[in-house]
Structures are given as structure tokens and as C-alpha cells.
């Protein structure tokens, strides 16, 4: 996926009038995770149940390289849209990476370790946020957009 395509899709989500801050940032993070082949994506609205944050975003990765890449892309995109990453934990080969951006917290687990921590059970009172199917890598829109050049021509 090209950086331009990612930036354009993130911009659409962030500027979506139906997604107010910080939900738009949480959903942008979910889109990045889904399009980097993250699995078992979850977004929880914890604004009424936690004083730490408004949204928690969870995903699983197949390996540490994938998890690190997810964290780096989320960090880049959030910073580009004026959101500060307050803390980044567990990035050196860890089975859990945590990105704390204040209003949202992103958790990226290795698939094999996610059940051990059981965060979904801790937030059973939290309201789950629906994630659109087109946020996932297999989206036909993303695949067809990759085939078009900058003038909208399809060469493949």
C-alpha cells in the first residue's frame, strides 16, 4: 500500500463529521491495524468506565516485526494529525506494544499472547464500537485503488 493511499484514507476517517474527536483517532488507528493485516480488531468506548482514556483499540499481530510496523504507522499518522504519543511501551521484541495517546490507548499483541492478558474481560462493561468491514486489508476498494496511477488509470 502506498503512503499516499494510507494518508488519504486516514484523512477521510479523521475528517468524517460523524466521528468526533477522539473517536476519529481511534477509528483511524483501527483502519491502520486492519490494513496492516491485524487480526481480532476491537475498539472499546471506555469514556464512561475509565479515567485513563476514552477509547481502547486492540489488535493482534502474527509476529514482532508486524506489531512494530503497526505501532510505527499509528505513531506517524497520529503525530501527523497533531496527536501526541505520551508513551510507547514494549517495542523491542515484546509480545505486547502499548501506545498511549491520552484520549486513546492502542494495544498490539502477538496473537499467541493476547489471551494471557485478557484485557477484553477487564473491559466487559465498556461499549464496543463497530468497525466497518472496509477497514480490513481485504477491502476491494483498497485493492482496486492500488492498481490506479495518480491520474486514475488502471494499468493492471
C-alpha positions as CSV (number, residue, x, y, z in Angstrom):
1,X,0.0,0.0,0.0
2,X,1.4,3.4,-0.9
3,X,1.9,6.1,1.7
4,X,-0.4,8.4,-0.3
5,X,-3.2,5.9,-0.2
6,X,-2.9,5.4,3.5
7,X,-2.7,9.1,4.2
8,X,-5.8,9.8,2.1
9,X,-7.8,7.1,3.8
10,X,-6.8,8.3,7.3
11,X,-7.7,11.8,6.3
12,X,-11.2,10.7,5.3
13,X,-11.7,9.0,8.7
14,X,-10.3,11.9,10.7
15,X,-12.5,14.4,8.8
16,X,-15.6,12.3,8.9
17,X,-18.3,14.5,10.5
18,X,-19.9,11.6,12.2
19,X,-16.7,10.6,14.0
20,X,-15.9,13.3,16.7
21,X,-12.6,13.5,18.4
22,X,-11.2,11.2,19.9
23,X,-13.3,8.5,18.3
24,X,-12.0,9.6,14.8
25,X,-8.4,8.9,16.0
26,X,-9.4,5.5,17.5
27,X,-11.0,4.6,14.2
28,X,-8.0,5.8,12.2
29,X,-5.8,3.6,14.3
30,X,-8.2,0.6,13.7
31,X,-8.0,1.3,10.0
32,X,-4.2,1.2,10.1
33,X,-4.2,-2.0,12.1
34,X,-6.7,-3.7,9.8
35,X,-4.9,-2.7,6.6
36,X,-1.6,-4.0,8.0
37,X,-3.3,-7.4,8.4
38,X,-4.0,-7.1,12.1
39,X,-6.4,-9.6,13.4
40,X,-9.2,-9.7,16.0
41,X,-9.6,-5.9,16.0
42,X,-11.6,-4.3,18.8
43,X,-12.4,-0.7,19.7
44,X,-13.9,0.0,23.1
45,X,-15.6,3.2,24.2
46,X,-14.4,3.4,27.8
47,X,-15.2,7.1,28.3
48,X,-17.8,6.3,31.0
49,X,-15.9,3.4,32.7
50,X,-12.3,4.6,32.8
51,X,-10.5,7.7,33.8
52,X,-7.4,6.8,31.8
53,X,-8.7,7.2,28.3
54,X,-11.8,7.5,26.1
55,X,-11.1,4.7,23.7
56,X,-9.0,1.5,23.8
57,X,-8.0,-0.1,20.5
58,X,-6.8,-3.7,20.4
59,X,-5.3,-5.9,17.7
60,X,-3.2,-9.0,17.3
61,X,-0.2,-9.4,15.1
62,X,1.4,-12.6,13.8
63,X,5.0,-11.6,14.7
64,X,7.0,-8.9,16.4
65,X,8.0,-7.2,13.1
66,X,4.4,-6.8,12.1
67,X,3.5,-5.5,15.5
68,X,6.3,-3.0,15.4
69,X,5.3,-1.8,12.0
70,X,1.7,-1.3,13.1
71,X,2.9,0.8,16.1
72,X,5.2,2.9,13.9
73,X,2.5,3.6,11.3
74,X,-0.1,4.6,14.0
75,X,2.5,6.8,15.7
76,X,3.3,8.5,12.4
77,X,-0.3,9.1,11.4
78,X,-1.4,10.3,14.8
79,X,1.5,12.7,15.0
80,X,0.7,14.0,11.5
81,X,-2.7,14.9,12.8
82,X,-1.4,16.7,15.9
83,X,-2.0,13.9,18.4
84,X,1.0,13.3,20.8
85,X,2.1,9.9,21.8
86,X,2.7,10.2,25.5
87,X,4.2,6.8,26.0
88,X,5.2,3.8,23.9
89,X,5.9,0.6,25.8
90,X,7.1,-2.9,24.8
91,X,8.5,-2.2,21.3
92,X,11.7,-4.3,21.5
93,X,10.5,-7.8,20.6
94,X,7.8,-7.8,23.2
95,X,4.6,-9.7,22.9
96,X,2.6,-6.5,23.8
97,X,3.0,-3.0,22.5
98,X,1.1,-0.1,24.1
99,X,0.7,3.3,22.6
100,X,-0.7,5.9,25.0
101,X,-2.0,9.0,23.2
102,X,-4.0,10.2,26.2
103,X,-7.5,10.1,24.8
104,X,-6.9,6.7,23.1
105,X,-4.7,3.8,24.0
106,X,-3.7,1.3,21.4
107,X,-2.7,-2.3,22.4
108,X,-1.0,-4.5,19.9
109,X,-0.4,-8.1,21.0
110,X,1.2,-11.1,19.4
111,X,-1.6,-13.4,18.6
112,X,-0.2,-16.1,20.9
113,X,-0.1,-13.8,24.0
114,X,-3.4,-11.9,23.8
115,X,-5.4,-14.4,25.8
116,X,-2.8,-14.4,28.6
117,X,-3.6,-10.8,29.4
118,X,-7.3,-11.0,28.9
119,X,-8.0,-7.2,28.5
120,X,-11.4,-7.7,26.9
121,X,-12.6,-9.4,30.1
122,X,-11.4,-6.4,32.1
123,X,-13.5,-4.1,30.0
124,X,-16.6,-6.2,29.8
125,X,-18.6,-3.0,30.9
126,X,-17.2,-1.0,28.0
127,X,-19.2,-0.3,24.9
128,X,-17.8,-2.0,21.8
129,X,-17.5,0.2,18.7
130,X,-18.3,-1.3,15.4
131,X,-15.5,-1.5,12.9
132,X,-16.6,-1.2,9.2
133,X,-15.6,-4.1,7.0
134,X,-13.7,-1.9,4.6
135,X,-11.2,-1.1,7.4
136,X,-9.7,-4.5,6.8
137,X,-6.9,-5.4,4.3
138,X,-9.1,-7.5,2.0
139,X,-11.2,-4.5,1.1
140,X,-11.8,-4.4,-2.7
141,X,-11.6,-0.6,-2.7
142,X,-8.1,-0.7,-1.3
143,X,-7.0,-3.4,-3.8
144,X,-8.5,-1.5,-6.8
145,X,-7.0,1.8,-5.6
146,X,-3.6,0.2,-5.6
147,X,-4.0,-0.6,-9.3
148,X,-4.7,3.0,-10.3
149,X,-2.0,5.5,-11.1
150,X,-2.2,9.2,-9.9
151,X,-4.5,10.0,-12.8
152,X,-6.9,7.2,-12.1
153,X,-5.7,5.0,-14.9
154,X,-5.7,1.2,-14.4
155,X,-2.6,-0.4,-15.8
156,X,-3.0,-3.9,-14.4
